[in-house]
Amino acid sequence: MMVTISRVVKYGLQAFLRNGWLSVSTISIMILAAVVFEGLLIFNVVGKSAIGSIQEKIDISVYFKSNVAEDTILSVKKSLDGLSEVAAVEYISREKALEEFKARHADEETVTSALNELDENPLLASLNIKAQDPSDYSSIASYLEGQSLKDKIEKVTYAQNKVVIDRLINLVETLKNSGITLTIFLTFLALMVTFNTIRLAIFSNSDQIGIMRLVGASNKFIQGPYIVEGVLYGLTAAVISFVALIPIVNFLSPYILNLIPEMNLNAYFKDSFFTLFFYQLLFCAGTGIISSLIAIRRYIRL
């Protein structure tokens, strides 16, 4: 059994080395597909971090009319806390709003003087609402626009935030879908190139395959070298593409860190090194095996 396996591996390695430029072209296409595939995995992580980062900075602010009692506002807060779409609700009283406003404009003498001349606090009490997901803000806004709250609320700052949220979601979805499309295209291209490379190897060895059949070689023994060849294409492409990805990650990491302080791409890559490499090996080896099996089944007529 071990002798048979070693011979299959030996024949597969010989075919891999013998095909020369065909092997190089096959591996090159696989590398492109693998880089895009791995890039898509990393992009998904970065995209989620970007959404999370933006979500932390975006909320809905609900300003209540000056004649609305604090107990009523707290009752509204309690009802909002009960919504599944709401992650957190913060109550900001008129006094706290004034303190925060003064702190923000402490260096502006004109603003400070104007506030000191006022007889009463001009600011309104408010609730700052954070959603579980950016897409939940629309339903929260609809709840706040209900008839029961209409006479209590002065303003809901949803419209301007909605533009930012929708643009972010659309951008991430567009890039994600583009990455998936590109990965599928390059994977298909890698499958076809590997398929044709294996098919040419089968044609060039048709006499040898015929002799092997005459002497009673099993189908698995005939299949084996071509599957090994496909796996070798995949493994080689996986290693090269993953090594090529390291300087790309190092280059992009500081830029991503500036845009998304919560996302350290270098740290993520190091922590997930073996997981990402395993996915890369699985993707590339799977592509090689599938294309080899298709070529063998179609042209050897097992």
N, C-alpha and C positions, 0 to 999 in steps of 0.2 A: 504493500500500500504506500509506504513512504517513498519507495523507489519510483512508483508511478507519479506521485505528486511532484517529486523533485524533477522528473523528466518533463512534466507539463510546465512547471515554472521555468525550466531551462529553455524549452522551445518558445515559450512566450517572451522571455527576455531576449532571445536571439532575434525573433521577429521585430521586437521593439527597436533594437539597435540597427537591424538591417534596413528598416524602412526609411531611415535618414531624414530627408527633408519633409516627408509626409508626417513623420512623428513630430517634427518641429512645428509644422503648421497646425497640426491637431492640438498640440499642447498650448500653442499661442492663443487659439480660439478659446480653449478651456480656461486659460488664465484670465482672459477678458471677462468671461462669464462668471468666474469665481470671484474676481475683484468686485464686480457689480453686485453679486449675491451677498458678499460679506459687507460691502458698503451699505446695502439695503438693511441688513441686520443692525449695523451701527447707527444708521440714520433713524431707524425706528426708536432706538434708545435716546438719541439726541432730540428727536421730535417730541417724545413724551416729556423729556426734561424741559424743553422749551415751553410746551403747553403748561406744565406745572409751574414754571417760573412766572410766566405771564399771568396765569390764573391767580397766583399769590398777590400780584400787583393790581389786579382788576377786581372790582366789586360793584355792586349796585348800592348807591346811597339814596335813602328815602328820607326826605325832609318833611317834617310835620308842621302844620300851621301853629302859630304862636299861642293860640288859645286851647290847644289840645293838652290835656292833663298828662302828667308823667305816667300815671297808672294805666291810662289808655295805650300809651306807646309801649309800655312793658307788656301789655296784653297782646298787642300786635306782634311784638318780638317773640312771645311764647308760641303764638300760632305759626309763625315762620319757622321756629325751631322744630316744629312737628312735621314740616314738609320734607319728604325724602330727597328732594333736589337740593336742599340747603345744607351746606357744610358748617357754616358758622354765622352768627349774628352778633354784632357789637352795638351796644347802645351808647350814643354820645349825647350827653345832655347839653343844654344851651350854655351852661357855665364852662363845661369842659371844652366845648367847641370854641368858646371865646379865649380860653387859656391857650389852646393849640394855635389859634389864629395869631394871637399876640406873640407867641414864641417864634412862629414862622416869619413874622414881620418885625422882629425886635430891632433890626438895624434900619428900618424905614421910619424916620421921624414924622413924616407927613401922616402915615397911617396911624401911628401911635397917638399923635395929637388929635386926629379926627375921632378916634375911639374914646379918648378921655373927655371929649366935649359932649358925647352922647349921654342922654339921661338913662337909657336902658340898653340892654343887650340886643343888638340887631340880628344876631345869629339864631338859627332854628335848631331844635333838637332833631337828631337823625338816627337812623339805623343803617349800619354798613353790613351788607349781606354778601357772603361768598358762597358760590354754588359748588356742588360736588363735581360738576363737569361744565365746561364752557357752554355746551349746548343747552344746559338747564336754565340759563339766565332768561330766555324768552318766556318760559312757563312761569318763572318767579315774577317777572314783570307783569304778565297777564293776571296773576293772582293779586298783585298790588293795585292793579287798575280796576278791580272789582267794585261794584256799587257800595259795598259795606265800608270800604276804606276811602272812597272818593272824596268825601267831605272832610276828611282828617288830614289828607296828604297835600302838601304844597307842591312838591316836585319829586320826580323819580329820575335819577341820572342814568338811564339805561341806553338811550339813543346813541350817545357818543361812544360809550363802551361797546355797544353792539357792533359797530363798524370794525373796531380793533379785533374783537373776538372772532367775527365772521371771516375777516381777512386771514387771521392766523390759522383757523381751521381749514380754510380753502387752500392756503399755501401748503400746509403739511400734507393734506390729502392729495393735492396735485403732484407734489414731489414723490410721495409714497407710491401713487399709481404709476407715475413715470418710471420709478425704479423697478417696480414689479414687471411692467411691460418690457423694459430693457433687459431684465434678467431672464424673462421667458424667451425673448428673441435670441439672446446670446446662448442660452442653454440649448435651444432648438438648433442653432447653428453649430454648437459644439457636438451635439448628437449626430448631426448630418455629416460633419467632417470626420468624426471618429468612425461612424458607420461606413463611410466610403473608404477610409484608410483600411479598416478591417476587411472590407469586401475585396479591395485590391490584393490584400495579403492572401485571401482565400483563393482568388483567381490564380495568383502566381504559384500557389501551392496545390492546385487542383490535382495534379498527377500524384503528389505525395499523399494527399487525402485519399485518393483512389486506392493506392497501395496499402494504406493503413486499414482501409475497409476490407481489402482482400485478405489481409493477415488476421482479421478478426478484432481490430481495435474497436473499443466501445465508443458510443456517441459522446460520452463524457470526456473520454481521453482526447477525442478530436476537438471538442469544444474548448477544453481547458486552456490551451496556449493562447487562444484568441481572447478569452475572458481575462487571462493574466495580462495580455497586452493592453487591453482596455483599462484594467486597473492601474497598470504602470503609467499610462497616459494621465489618468486622474490623479494619482499620488504625486507625480512630478509637477503637474499644474497646481495642485493644492499647496505644495511646499513653496514653489516659486511665487505664487500669488500672495500667500500669507506673508512671506518675507518682504515682498514689494509693498505690502500694506503698512508695514511698520513705519517707514519714513513718512508716508502719507499721513498717518495718525499723528506722528510727532509734529509735522508741519501744521496741521489743522487745529491741534489741541489748544494753543494759546488764543487763536482767533475765536474758537467756540467758547473758551473760558471767559473772554471779554464780553461776548454776547449773552452767555448763560453762566453766571457765576457758580450756579449749583452743579454744573456739568463739567467734570474734569475728565476729558476723553482719554488722556494718557493713563490715569488711574483706573478707569473702567476697562481699558484694553488690557492692562496688566492683570487686573483681578479676574478678567474673563478670558485670559489667554488660551487656556486649554479647552474651554468650552467652545470658543470661536474657532479654534483650529480643528476641533472635532467636527463641527458643522461643515467647515471647509473640506475636510477629508471626505466626509459623508457625501457631500454634494458632488465633488469631482469624481470620486470613485464610483458613485452611483451612476453618473453620466456615462463613464467609460463602460461599466458593466451592461447597462441598458442598451447602449448603441452596439456593443459587441454581440449581445444575445439576438438583437434584431437582425444583424448582418448574417450571423450563423444560421439562424432559423430560416431565413429567406433564401440563402444561396447554397446551403449544404443540404437542405431538405431533410432535416432529421426526422 
